[in-house]
Amino acid sequence: MGGHEVVYTGLRKTPAEIVRATMDEDAAALGLSTLSGAHDVLIPAICQGLLDEGLSGILVFAGGIIPASDRSALHDLGIRAIFGPGTKTSEILDFLNEVSSRKDSGEPVGVGESSKWRWE
């Protein structure tokens, strides 16, 4: 992830559409934003879709309104970071740079890769 390119796909995409866009863009990372309260259904469906397509190495992180009580289950799925409202862009860039360093050193950071690491 030497540089960062953001591809915005728009609102109200299905998990299948998000997985397809990730594949089409040959993305190294997928950032999900959710404000609907459906994160506990949509994010697991997206993660499973990535795994079904053989994309276990994709870094997945999330943002939006996700209660603290729901975060552990998302981390268990392989979500490496969850950013709440008001998070500074610089923190997200710090996270992406940390991920890049870890990936360069061979540490697994993908949604389907075994690692307990997550951004706190």
N, CA, C and O atoms as a MOPAC input file, in Angstrom:
PM7 MOZYME 1SCF
protein

 N      0.82700 1    -1.18400 1     0.00000 1
 C      0.00000 1     0.00000 1     0.00000 1
 C      0.87200 1     1.24800 1     0.00000 1
 O      0.77100 1     2.05600 1     0.92300 1
 N      1.70800 1     1.42800 1    -0.98500 1
 C      2.60500 1     2.55800 1    -1.03800 1
 C      1.90100 1     3.89200 1    -1.07400 1
 O      2.39500 1     4.86200 1    -0.49900 1
 N      0.77700 1     3.96800 1    -1.72400 1
 C     -0.04700 1     5.16200 1    -1.75600 1
 C     -1.46500 1     4.72100 1    -1.48900 1
 O     -1.74700 1     3.53000 1    -1.36300 1
 N     -2.33700 1     5.67200 1    -1.40600 1
 C     -3.72000 1     5.32100 1    -1.10500 1
 C     -4.63900 1     5.93100 1    -2.15200 1
 O     -4.59300 1     7.13400 1    -2.40800 1
 N     -5.45500 1     5.11000 1    -2.74000 1
 C     -6.48000 1     5.55800 1    -3.67100 1
 C     -7.81600 1     5.15100 1    -3.07500 1
 O     -8.00000 1     4.00100 1    -2.67600 1
 N     -8.73200 1     6.08000 1    -3.01400 1
 C    -10.05200 1     5.80000 1    -2.46300 1
 C    -11.04000 1     5.66900 1    -3.60800 1
 O    -11.10900 1     6.53000 1    -4.48500 1
 N    -11.79700 1     4.59500 1    -3.59200 1
 C    -12.85900 1     4.37700 1    -4.57000 1
 C    -14.16600 1     4.36600 1    -3.79000 1
 O    -14.41800 1     3.45800 1    -2.99800 1
 N    -14.98600 1     5.36900 1    -4.01500 1
 C    -16.27000 1     5.46700 1    -3.32300 1
 C    -17.33700 1     4.83400 1    -4.20300 1
 O    -17.51500 1     5.23300 1    -5.35400 1
 N    -18.03900 1     3.85800 1    -3.66700 1
 C    -19.03500 1     3.14300 1    -4.47400 1
 C    -20.45400 1     3.64200 1    -4.26000 1
 O    -21.36800 1     3.19500 1    -4.95300 1
 N    -20.65900 1     4.54000 1    -3.33700 1
 C    -21.99600 1     5.07700 1    -3.11000 1
 C    -22.70300 1     4.41500 1    -1.93700 1
 O    -22.17300 1     3.51800 1    -1.28100 1
 N    -23.90600 1     4.88800 1    -1.70300 1
 C    -24.70500 1     4.42300 1    -0.57500 1
 C    -25.49900 1     3.17100 1    -0.91400 1
 O    -25.74200 1     2.85600 1    -2.07900 1
 N    -25.88800 1     2.47900 1     0.12300 1
 C    -26.82900 1     1.35700 1     0.05200 1
 C    -26.42000 1     0.25800 1    -0.92200 1
 O    -27.22400 1    -0.19700 1    -1.73500 1
 N    -25.19600 1    -0.15200 1    -0.83300 1
 C    -24.70700 1    -1.27500 1    -1.64400 1
 C    -24.92800 1    -2.57300 1    -0.88000 1
 O    -24.82100 1    -2.60700 1     0.34500 1
 N    -25.23100 1    -3.62200 1    -1.60100 1
 C    -25.38700 1    -4.93300 1    -0.97600 1
 C    -24.00700 1    -5.50800 1    -0.67500 1
 O    -23.01600 1    -5.07800 1    -1.26600 1
 N    -23.93300 1    -6.47400 1     0.23500 1
 C    -22.64300 1    -7.12900 1     0.46300 1
 C    -22.03600 1    -7.68200 1    -0.82700 1
 O    -20.82900 1    -7.56400 1    -1.03700 1
 N    -22.84700 1    -8.27800 1    -1.68500 1
 C    -22.32700 1    -8.82500 1    -2.94600 1
 C    -21.75700 1    -7.73000 1    -3.83700 1
 O    -20.72900 1    -7.93700 1    -4.48200 1
 N    -22.40200 1    -6.57400 1    -3.88400 1
 C    -21.89100 1    -5.45800 1    -4.69200 1
 C    -20.56300 1    -4.94300 1    -4.13300 1
 O    -19.66400 1    -4.58200 1    -4.89300 1
 N    -20.44700 1    -4.91000 1    -2.82800 1
 C    -19.20500 1    -4.44400 1    -2.20500 1
 C    -18.06700 1    -5.42100 1    -2.47600 1
 O    -16.95500 1    -5.00500 1    -2.79900 1
 N    -18.33600 1    -6.70400 1    -2.34900 1
 C    -17.31500 1    -7.71600 1    -2.64600 1
 C    -16.90400 1    -7.62300 1    -4.10600 1
 O    -15.71300 1    -7.68400 1    -4.41200 1
 N    -17.86000 1    -7.47700 1    -5.01200 1
 C    -17.56600 1    -7.37100 1    -6.44600 1
 C    -16.70000 1    -6.14600 1    -6.72100 1
 O    -15.72800 1    -6.24000 1    -7.47100 1
 N    -17.03100 1    -5.00100 1    -6.13100 1
 C    -16.23700 1    -3.78500 1    -6.33100 1
 C    -14.81600 1    -3.97100 1    -5.80600 1
 O    -13.86000 1    -3.49800 1    -6.42200 1
 N    -14.67200 1    -4.65000 1    -4.68400 1
 C    -13.34800 1    -4.92700 1    -4.12300 1
 C    -12.52500 1    -5.76100 1    -5.09700 1
 O    -11.33600 1    -5.51100 1    -5.29500 1
 N    -13.16600 1    -6.74700 1    -5.69800 1
 C    -12.48700 1    -7.58900 1    -6.69000 1
 C    -12.15400 1    -6.78300 1    -7.93800 1
 O    -11.02700 1    -6.83500 1    -8.43000 1
 N    -13.13100 1    -6.03700 1    -8.45400 1
 C    -12.94500 1    -5.27400 1    -9.69000 1
 C    -11.82900 1    -4.24600 1    -9.56600 1
 O    -11.09100 1    -4.00300 1   -10.52100 1
 N    -11.70900 1    -3.65000 1    -8.39800 1
 C    -10.68900 1    -2.61800 1    -8.17000 1
 C     -9.35100 1    -3.20300 1    -7.73200 1
 O     -8.37900 1    -2.46600 1    -7.56200 1
 N     -9.29300 1    -4.52000 1    -7.54900 1
 C     -8.07900 1    -5.18500 1    -7.07400 1
 C     -7.56700 1    -4.50400 1    -5.79800 1
 O     -6.37900 1    -4.20900 1    -5.66100 1
 N     -8.48900 1    -4.26900 1    -4.88500 1
 C     -8.19700 1    -3.51600 1    -3.66700 1
 C     -7.34700 1    -4.31600 1    -2.68900 1
 O     -7.47400 1    -5.53500 1    -2.57800 1
 N     -6.48500 1    -3.60300 1    -1.98900 1
 C     -5.69500 1    -4.19900 1    -0.91100 1
 C     -6.40800 1    -4.01700 1     0.42400 1
 O     -6.15700 1    -4.74900 1     1.38100 1
 N     -7.29900 1    -3.03100 1     0.47300 1
 C     -8.01100 1    -2.72300 1     1.71100 1
 C     -9.44600 1    -2.33600 1     1.39100 1
 O     -9.75400 1    -1.84300 1     0.30600 1
 N    -10.30800 1    -2.57100 1     2.36300 1
 C    -11.71700 1    -2.23100 1     2.23200 1
 C    -12.15200 1    -1.52200 1     3.50300 1
 O    -12.12200 1    -2.09200 1     4.59300 1
 N    -12.55600 1    -0.27300 1     3.34300 1
 C    -13.09800 1     0.49100 1     4.45700 1
 C    -14.60700 1     0.53900 1     4.33800 1
 O    -15.14200 1     0.90800 1     3.29300 1
 N    -15.28700 1     0.17100 1     5.39600 1
 C    -16.74300 1     0.14200 1     5.40700 1
 C    -17.26200 1     1.19400 1     6.37500 1
 O    -16.78100 1     1.30400 1     7.50300 1
 N    -18.23900 1     1.96000 1     5.93000 1
 C    -18.87000 1     2.94400 1     6.79000 1
 C    -20.32600 1     2.55800 1     6.96500 1
 O    -21.03400 1     2.30400 1     5.99100 1
 N    -20.76200 1     2.51600 1     8.20100 1
 C    -22.14600 1     2.14500 1     8.45900 1
 C    -22.76100 1     3.06700 1     9.50200 1
 O    -22.20500 1     3.29000 1    10.57700 1
 N    -23.90900 1     3.58600 1     9.15200 1
 C    -24.65000 1     4.45100 1    10.06300 1
 C    -26.04500 1     3.90000 1    10.32300 1
 O    -26.81800 1     4.48800 1    11.07900 1
 N    -26.36400 1     2.78200 1     9.70200 1
 C    -27.73000 1     2.25400 1     9.70800 1
 C    -28.06200 1     1.36800 1    10.89400 1
 O    -29.23500 1     1.08900 1    11.14000 1
 N    -27.06500 1     0.92400 1    11.62900 1
 C    -27.31000 1    -0.02000 1    12.70500 1
 C    -27.31700 1    -1.46400 1    12.24400 1
 O    -27.53900 1    -2.37200 1    13.04400 1
 N    -27.07300 1    -1.68300 1    10.95500 1
 C    -27.08300 1    -3.04500 1    10.40500 1
 C    -25.68200 1    -3.63700 1    10.30000 1
 O    -25.47900 1    -4.63200 1     9.60500 1
 N    -24.72100 1    -3.03600 1    10.98300 1
 C    -23.33100 1    -3.50600 1    10.91000 1
 C    -23.19100 1    -4.96200 1    11.33800 1
 O    -22.32800 1    -5.68100 1    10.83400 1
 N    -24.04200 1    -5.39700 1    12.27000 1
 C    -23.94500 1    -6.76600 1    12.78300 1
 C    -24.41700 1    -7.81300 1    11.78200 1
 O    -24.17600 1    -9.00500 1    11.97100 1
 N    -25.08400 1    -7.38100 1    10.72600 1
 C    -25.51400 1    -8.27600 1     9.64700 1
 C    -24.67500 1    -8.05200 1     8.39400 1
 O    -24.19300 1    -9.00300 1     7.77900 1
 N    -24.50400 1    -6.77500 1     8.02200 1
 C    -23.82700 1    -6.45600 1     6.75900 1
 C    -22.33700 1    -6.77500 1     6.78300 1
 O    -21.82300 1    -7.37500 1     5.83900 1
 N    -21.63900 1    -6.38700 1     7.83700 1
 C    -20.19200 1    -6.60600 1     7.86800 1
 C    -19.84700 1    -8.08900 1     7.86200 1
 O    -18.95500 1    -8.48600 1     7.11200 1
 N    -20.50600 1    -8.93400 1     8.66000 1
 C    -20.21700 1   -10.37000 1     8.54900 1
 C    -20.50200 1   -10.93000 1     7.15300 1
 O    -19.76400 1   -11.78800 1     6.67000 1
 N    -21.56000 1   -10.45200 1     6.50800 1
 C    -21.87900 1   -10.93000 1     5.15500 1
 C    -20.79900 1   -10.52200 1     4.16000 1
 O    -20.44900 1   -11.29800 1     3.27100 1
 N    -20.27400 1    -9.31800 1     4.30300 1
 C    -19.19900 1    -8.85200 1     3.42000 1
 C    -17.93100 1    -9.66900 1     3.67000 1
 O    -17.27600 1   -10.10400 1     2.72200 1
 N    -17.58900 1    -9.87700 1     4.92800 1
 C    -16.39500 1   -10.67600 1     5.25500 1
 C    -16.51700 1   -12.08500 1     4.69300 1
 O    -15.55800 1   -12.61000 1     4.12600 1
 N    -17.67600 1   -12.69700 1     4.84200 1
 C    -17.87600 1   -14.04300 1     4.30700 1
 C    -17.78700 1   -14.03900 1     2.79100 1
 O    -17.23200 1   -14.96400 1     2.19700 1
 N    -18.33100 1   -13.00300 1     2.15900 1
 C    -18.23500 1   -12.88800 1     0.70600 1
 C    -16.79400 1   -12.78900 1     0.23200 1
 O    -16.42400 1   -13.39700 1    -0.77300 1
 N    -15.98300 1   -12.02800 1     0.95100 1
 C    -14.56000 1   -11.93000 1     0.60600 1
 C    -13.88900 1   -13.29600 1     0.72400 1
 O    -13.12800 1   -13.70000 1    -0.15500 1
 N    -14.17400 1   -13.99800 1     1.80900 1
 C    -13.58600 1   -15.32500 1     2.00500 1
 C    -14.04900 1   -16.29200 1     0.92200 1
 O    -13.25400 1   -17.08300 1     0.41400 1
 N    -15.32200 1   -16.23300 1     0.57100 1
 C    -15.86100 1   -17.11500 1    -0.46900 1
 C    -15.18700 1   -16.88700 1    -1.81700 1
 O    -15.08000 1   -17.80800 1    -2.62700 1
 N    -14.73500 1   -15.66000 1    -2.05200 1
 C    -14.06700 1   -15.31200 1    -3.31600 1
 C    -12.55600 1   -15.49000 1    -3.23700 1
 O    -11.84400 1   -15.14300 1    -4.17900 1
 N    -12.06000 1   -16.02200 1    -2.12900 1
 C    -10.62200 1   -16.24500 1    -1.99000 1
 C     -9.83700 1   -14.98500 1    -1.68300 1
 O     -8.64800 1   -14.90500 1    -1.98900 1
 N    -10.48700 1   -14.00300 1    -1.08400 1
 C     -9.85600 1   -12.71100 1    -0.80800 1
 C     -9.53800 1   -12.54000 1     0.67800 1
 O     -9.79700 1   -11.48400 1     1.25600 1
 N     -8.98400 1   -13.56700 1     1.28300 1
 C     -8.70200 1   -13.52900 1     2.72100 1
 C     -7.61500 1   -12.52600 1     3.08700 1
 O     -7.50200 1   -12.14000 1     4.25100 1
 N     -6.81700 1   -12.10000 1     2.11900 1
 C     -5.73600 1   -11.16300 1     2.39100 1
 C     -6.14600 1    -9.70200 1     2.37400 1
 O     -5.31600 1    -8.82600 1     2.61600 1
 N     -7.41300 1    -9.42500 1     2.09200 1
 C     -7.88900 1    -8.03900 1     2.06100 1
 C     -8.00700 1    -7.50600 1     3.48800 1
 O     -8.64100 1    -8.12600 1     4.34200 1
 N     -7.39800 1    -6.36600 1     3.73100 1
 C     -7.54900 1    -5.67300 1     5.00100 1
 C     -8.95300 1    -5.07500 1     5.04400 1
 O     -9.37200 1    -4.41400 1     4.09400 1
 N     -9.67600 1    -5.30000 1     6.12600 1
 C    -11.00600 1    -4.70400 1     6.28400 1
 C    -11.02600 1    -3.89500 1     7.57300 1
 O    -10.62400 1    -4.36800 1     8.63600 1
 N    -11.50600 1    -2.65900 1     7.44800 1
 C    -11.71000 1    -1.81600 1     8.62000 1
 C    -13.05600 1    -1.12300 1     8.47800 1
 O    -13.61000 1    -1.03700 1     7.38200 1
 N    -13.57200 1    -0.63600 1     9.58400 1
 C    -14.92200 1    -0.08100 1     9.57700 1
 C    -14.96700 1     1.24100 1    10.31800 1
 O    -14.07800 1     1.57900 1    11.09900 1
 N    -16.02000 1     1.96500 1    10.04800 1
 C    -16.25800 1     3.22200 1    10.72200 1
 C    -17.74200 1     3.50600 1    10.78100 1
 O    -18.55200 1     2.84300 1    10.13400 1
 N    -18.07300 1     4.49900 1    11.56800 1
 C    -19.47400 1     4.87400 1    11.69500 1
 C    -19.95700 1     4.67100 1    13.11200 1
 O    -19.18100 1     4.68800 1    14.06800 1
 N    -21.24600 1     4.47800 1    13.22300 1
 C    -21.86200 1     4.31000 1    14.53100 1
 C    -21.94800 1     2.82300 1    14.83800 1
 O    -22.90100 1     2.14400 1    14.45500 1
 N    -20.93300 1     2.33400 1    15.53600 1
 C    -20.85800 1     0.92700 1    15.92500 1
 C    -20.63200 1     0.90600 1    17.43300 1
 O    -19.55400 1     1.26900 1    17.90300 1
 N    -21.63400 1     0.48700 1    18.18800 1
 C    -21.49900 1     0.49300 1    19.64600 1
 C    -20.31100 1    -0.34200 1    20.12200 1
 O    -19.95600 1    -1.34900 1    19.50900 1
 N    -19.71500 1     0.08800 1    21.21100 1
 C    -18.57300 1    -0.63500 1    21.78400 1
 C    -18.92900 1    -2.08900 1    22.07100 1
 O    -18.08000 1    -2.97200 1    21.95000 1
 N    -20.16800 1    -2.33800 1    22.44600 1
 C    -20.58700 1    -3.70700 1    22.77700 1
 C    -20.61000 1    -4.63400 1    21.56100 1
 O    -20.62300 1    -5.85400 1    21.72000 1
 N    -20.61500 1    -4.07400 1    20.35400 1
 C    -20.63700 1    -4.87800 1    19.12600 1
 C    -19.25500 1    -5.06700 1    18.50900 1
 O    -19.09500 1    -5.86100 1    17.58200 1
 N    -18.27900 1    -4.36100 1    19.00300 1
 C    -16.97000 1    -4.33100 1    18.34000 1
 C    -16.18300 1    -5.63000 1    18.46500 1
 O    -15.49000 1    -6.02000 1    17.52600 1
 N    -16.27500 1    -6.29300 1    19.58600 1
 C    -15.51700 1    -7.52900 1    19.78400 1
 C    -15.88500 1    -8.57900 1    18.73800 1
 O    -15.00700 1    -9.24900 1    18.19500 1
 N    -17.16700 1    -8.72300 1    18.45700 1
 C    -17.60800 1    -9.70100 1    17.45400 1
 C    -17.05700 1    -9.35000 1    16.07600 1
 O    -16.70200 1   -10.24100 1    15.30500 1
 N    -16.98400 1    -8.06000 1    15.76100 1
 C    -16.43500 1    -7.64600 1    14.46400 1
 C    -14.93100 1    -7.88600 1    14.41600 1
 O    -14.40200 1    -8.31500 1    13.39100 1
 N    -14.24300 1    -7.61000 1    15.51800 1
 C    -12.80700 1    -7.90800 1    15.56500 1
 C    -12.56700 1    -9.40500 1    15.38500 1
 O    -11.61000 1    -9.81000 1    14.72500 1
 N    -13.43200 1   -10.21800 1    15.96700 1
 C    -13.29200 1   -11.67300 1    15.82600 1
 C    -13.43700 1   -12.12500 1    14.37700 1
 O    -12.91700 1   -13.17500 1    13.99900 1
 N    -14.14000 1   -11.33800 1    13.56600 1
 C    -14.28400 1   -11.63900 1    12.13300 1
 C    -13.02800 1   -11.29300 1    11.34000 1
 O    -12.87000 1   -11.72300 1    10.19800 1
 N    -12.12800 1   -10.50700 1    11.95700 1
 C    -10.92300 1   -10.07700 1    11.25900 1
 C    -10.93100 1    -8.60900 1    10.89200 1
 O    -10.05700 1    -8.15200 1    10.15600 1
 N    -11.91100 1    -7.85400 1    11.39800 1
 C    -11.91700 1    -6.40900 1    11.19200 1
 C    -10.77700 1    -5.85000 1    12.03600 1
 O    -10.76100 1    -6.03000 1    13.25400 1
 N     -9.82300 1    -5.17200 1    11.39800 1
 C     -8.60100 1    -4.75400 1    12.09600 1
 C     -8.71800 1    -3.42500 1    12.82000 1
 O     -7.90400 1    -3.11800 1    13.69200 1
 N     -9.73900 1    -2.61900 1    12.46200 1
 C     -9.93200 1    -1.34000 1    13.14300 1
 C    -11.37900 1    -0.91700 1    12.99200 1
 O    -12.03800 1    -1.22000 1    11.99800 1
 N    -11.85600 1    -0.20700 1    14.00500 1
 C    -13.18600 1     0.39000 1    13.95600 1
 C    -13.02700 1     1.83200 1    14.41700 1
 O    -12.60200 1     2.09800 1    15.54200 1
 N    -13.37400 1     2.75300 1    13.53300 1
 C    -13.23700 1     4.18200 1    13.81200 1
 C    -14.61800 1     4.78700 1    14.02600 1
 O    -15.53000 1     4.57700 1    13.22600 1
 N    -14.76100 1     5.53100 1    15.09900 1
 C    -16.04200 1     6.15700 1    15.39700 1
 C    -16.17500 1     7.52500 1    14.75400 1
 O    -15.23100 1     8.03000 1    14.14600 1
 N    -17.35600 1     8.12500 1    14.89100 1
 C    -17.57900 1     9.46900 1    14.36300 1
 C    -16.55400 1    10.44500 1    14.93800 1
 O    -16.20900 1    10.37400 1    16.11800 1
 N    -16.08000 1    11.34300 1    14.10300 1
 C    -15.12300 1    12.34900 1    14.53600 1
 C    -13.66800 1    11.92400 1    14.46700 1
 O    -12.78000 1    12.70800 1    14.80200 1
 N    -13.40700 1    10.68800 1    14.03500 1
 C    -12.02100 1    10.23300 1    13.90800 1
 C    -11.29800 1    11.10400 1    12.88700 1
 O    -11.82000 1    11.37200 1    11.80500 1
 N    -10.11100 1    11.53500 1    13.23600 1
 C     -9.32500 1    12.36600 1    12.31900 1
 C     -8.76100 1    11.51200 1    11.19100 1
 O     -8.37900 1    10.35900 1    11.39600 1
 N     -8.71600 1    12.08600 1    10.01600 1
 C     -8.14700 1    11.41000 1     8.85400 1
 C     -6.72000 1    10.96800 1     9.14100 1
 O     -6.29600 1     9.90500 1     8.68800 1
 N     -5.98100 1    11.77100 1     9.88600 1
 C     -4.58800 1    11.43000 1    10.20000 1
 C     -4.49700 1    10.11800 1    10.98300 1
 O     -3.53200 1     9.37300 1    10.81200 1
 N     -5.47600 1     9.82000 1    11.83600 1
 C     -5.44600 1     8.55500 1    12.57400 1
 C     -5.66300 1     7.37400 1    11.62900 1
 O     -5.02400 1     6.33200 1    11.76700 1
 N     -6.56000 1     7.54700 1    10.68000 1
 C     -6.80500 1     6.47100 1     9.71400 1
 C     -5.57000 1     6.25300 1     8.85200 1
 O     -5.22800 1     5.11200 1     8.54100 1
 N     -4.89900 1     7.32500 1     8.46400 1
 C     -3.65700 1     7.18800 1     7.69200 1
 C     -2.56400 1     6.52600 1     8.53200 1
 O     -1.80000 1     5.71000 1     8.01800 1
 N     -2.48500 1     6.86700 1     9.80800 1
 C     -1.52600 1     6.19100 1    10.69700 1
 C     -1.81300 1     4.69500 1    10.73400 1
 O     -0.89200 1     3.88000 1    10.67800 1
 N     -3.07800 1     4.33900 1    10.82700 1
 C     -3.48300 1     2.93300 1    10.81500 1
 C     -3.04700 1     2.25900 1     9.52100 1
 O     -2.45100 1     1.18200 1     9.55300 1
 N     -3.33800 1     2.88400 1     8.38100 1
 C     -2.97300 1     2.28600 1     7.08900 1
 C     -1.46200 1     2.14000 1     6.94700 1
 O     -0.98400 1     1.15200 1     6.38900 1
 N     -0.71500 1     3.10700 1     7.44200 1
 C      0.74600 1     3.00700 1     7.39700 1
 C      1.25200 1     1.87900 1     8.29900 1
 O      2.18500 1     1.16400 1     7.93300 1
 N      0.64400 1     1.71800 1     9.46600 1
 C      1.01000 1     0.61400 1    10.36400 1
 C      0.71800 1    -0.72700 1     9.70000 1
 O      1.52800 1    -1.65100 1     9.77000 1
 N     -0.43400 1    -0.82600 1     9.06100 1
 C     -0.79900 1    -2.05900 1     8.35200 1
 C      0.21900 1    -2.35700 1     7.26200 1
 O      0.64300 1    -3.50100 1     7.09500 1
 N      0.60700 1    -1.33100 1     6.52500 1
 C      1.58100 1    -1.50700 1     5.45100 1
 C      2.90200 1    -2.04900 1     5.99900 1
 O      3.49700 1    -2.95500 1     5.41400 1
 N      3.35400 1    -1.49500 1     7.11800 1
 C      4.59900 1    -1.97100 1     7.73800 1
 C      4.47200 1    -3.42100 1     8.18400 1
 O      5.37900 1    -4.22600 1     7.97100 1
 N      3.35600 1    -3.74700 1     8.79700 1
 C      3.14000 1    -5.12300 1     9.25900 1
 C      3.08200 1    -6.08600 1     8.07800 1
 O      3.65400 1    -7.17600 1     8.12100 1
 N      2.38800 1    -5.67200 1     7.03100 1
 C      2.26700 1    -6.52000 1     5.84000 1
 C      3.63600 1    -6.72800 1     5.19800 1
 O      3.96900 1    -7.83700 1     4.78000 1
 N      4.43400 1    -5.65300 1     5.12200 1
 C      5.78100 1    -5.75100 1     4.54700 1
 C      6.67400 1    -6.70700 1     5.33700 1
 O      7.56800 1    -7.33500 1     4.77000 1
 N      6.43300 1    -6.81800 1     6.64300 1
 C      7.24600 1    -7.72000 1     7.46400 1
 C      6.66800 1    -9.13300 1     7.50600 1
 O      7.15900 1    -9.99200 1     8.23900 1
 N      5.62400 1    -9.36600 1     6.71700 1
 C      5.06100 1   -10.71100 1     6.61400 1
 C      3.97000 1   -11.04100 1     7.61000 1
 O      3.49000 1   -12.17400 1     7.66000 1
 N      3.57800 1   -10.06400 1     8.40000 1
 C      2.51600 1   -10.31300 1     9.37800 1
 C      1.15700 1   -10.34100 1     8.67500 1
 O      0.89000 1    -9.49700 1     7.81900 1
 N      0.30800 1   -11.28700 1     9.02000 1
 C     -1.00900 1   -11.34700 1     8.39200 1
 C     -1.91300 1   -10.21600 1     8.88900 1
 O     -2.00600 1    -9.97000 1    10.09100 1
 N     -2.57000 1    -9.53700 1     7.96200 1
 C     -3.48200 1    -8.45000 1     8.32700 1
 C     -4.83600 1    -8.58000 1     7.63400 1
 O     -5.73900 1    -7.78300 1     7.88900 1
 N     -4.98400 1    -9.56200 1     6.77200 1
 C     -6.22700 1    -9.71900 1     6.01600 1
 C     -7.36700 1   -10.25500 1     6.85300 1
 O     -7.16500 1   -10.80700 1     7.93500 1
 N     -8.56900 1   -10.08100 1     6.33200 1
 C     -9.78700 1   -10.47100 1     7.04100 1
 C     -9.83500 1   -11.96700 1     7.33600 1
 O    -10.42500 1   -12.38200 1     8.33400 1
 N     -9.23300 1   -12.76400 1     6.49700 1
 C     -9.27400 1   -14.20700 1     6.70500 1
 C     -7.97100 1   -14.79700 1     7.18100 1
 O     -7.80800 1   -16.01700 1     7.21000 1
 N     -7.03600 1   -13.93400 1     7.55700 1
 C     -5.72200 1   -14.40000 1     7.99200 1
 C     -5.65800 1   -14.40600 1     9.52000 1
 O     -6.16100 1   -13.49400 1    10.17700 1
 N     -5.05000 1   -15.41800 1    10.05600 1
 C     -5.00200 1   -15.59800 1    11.50300 1
 C     -4.05600 1   -14.58600 1    12.14300 1
 O     -2.83900 1   -14.64900 1    11.96700 1
 N     -4.63900 1   -13.66100 1    12.88400 1
 C     -3.86400 1   -12.67700 1    13.62700 1
 C     -4.78200 1   -12.04600 1    14.65900 1
 O     -5.94900 1   -11.77600 1    14.37600 1
 N     -4.27100 1   -11.81800 1    15.82400 1
 C     -5.05300 1   -11.15200 1    16.87200 1
 C     -4.82600 1    -9.64100 1    16.86200 1
 O     -5.44900 1    -8.91100 1    17.63400 1
 N     -3.91900 1    -9.16400 1    15.97200 1
 C     -3.61600 1    -7.74200 1    15.96300 1
 C     -4.81300 1    -6.92800 1    15.49300 1
 O     -5.51500 1    -7.29100 1    14.54900 1
 N     -5.01500 1    -5.83000 1    16.17800 1
 C     -5.99600 1    -4.84400 1    15.73500 1
 C     -5.58200 1    -3.48000 1    16.26100 1
 O     -4.85700 1    -3.37400 1    17.25000 1
 N     -6.03900 1    -2.47100 1    15.60500 1
 C     -5.73600 1    -1.08900 1    15.95400 1
 C     -6.58400 1    -0.69500 1    17.16200 1
 O     -7.80300 1    -0.86600 1    17.15900 1
 N     -5.94500 1    -0.18200 1    18.16300 1
 C     -6.68400 1     0.25800 1    19.36300 1
 C     -6.56600 1     1.74900 1    19.51400 1
 O     -7.11400 1     2.31900 1    20.45700 1

